[in-house]
């Protein structure tokens, strides 16, 4: 389980090892998440919890000028989710929204609610494999800001209460979303964000003031040192998160998802 980050913990934590195989530096090309195939380890555990109303639909995105997969999950026992707040999902470079059922996100969500978390909805759509910044007329961040809430409102979800969750390049993307549209997200959970000192996240870090933040990263992750520096640069300390043994893999991300969902549920219910 995650725990709030303290600067003392950061200073004690050390850099940890760096796995460079199959990865490139942020900004130098697409980051490929090291999932279980070929990575020498299995994904982390997925809760043995029921799946509620989980859907994968197709929607036309004007911001991306293409049709994308639109994923939603409602916790078991909460019908079609009408009136529930929403956590928007931003994936990493090697994933798409079609992967979310296999990743077990609906089971993590039902498990969180069964453990006592306030119910909320997960919603996400396909971003670019090159990241969440606009490029050549393709603007996935604008899709998340303008279109995803509209698609969620069509389903009756409460889009006045929004949070964001992302990992790897999606962690970078959700931080940029919070910076570009202050007040849009009431809370952000970022796993192993692919950030680097001097990039746009660092340059605009002051824009995250007032946003509730959860920040997690494995100590053996190639981005660990950069994430620690980001935590030190944040205008407000994170309310959740932490550092523990782990790499840039779904095995690590699955281990910290329950803590992140607890944090998001509490933030959305306030």
Secondary structure, 3 states (H helix, E strand, C coil): CCCCCCHHHHHHHCCCCCCCCCCCCCCCCCCCCCCCCCCCCCCCCCCCCCCCCEEEEEEEECCCCEEEEEEEEECCCCCCCCCCEEEEEECCCCCCHHHHHHHCHHHHHHHHHHCCCCCCEEEEECCECCECCCECCECHHHHHHHHHHHHHHHCCCEEEEEEEEEECHHHHHHHHHHHHCCCCCCEEEEECCCCCCCCHHHHCHHHHCCCEEEEEEECCCCCHHHHHHHHHHCCCCCCEEEEECCCCCHHHHHHHHHHHHHHHHHHHHC
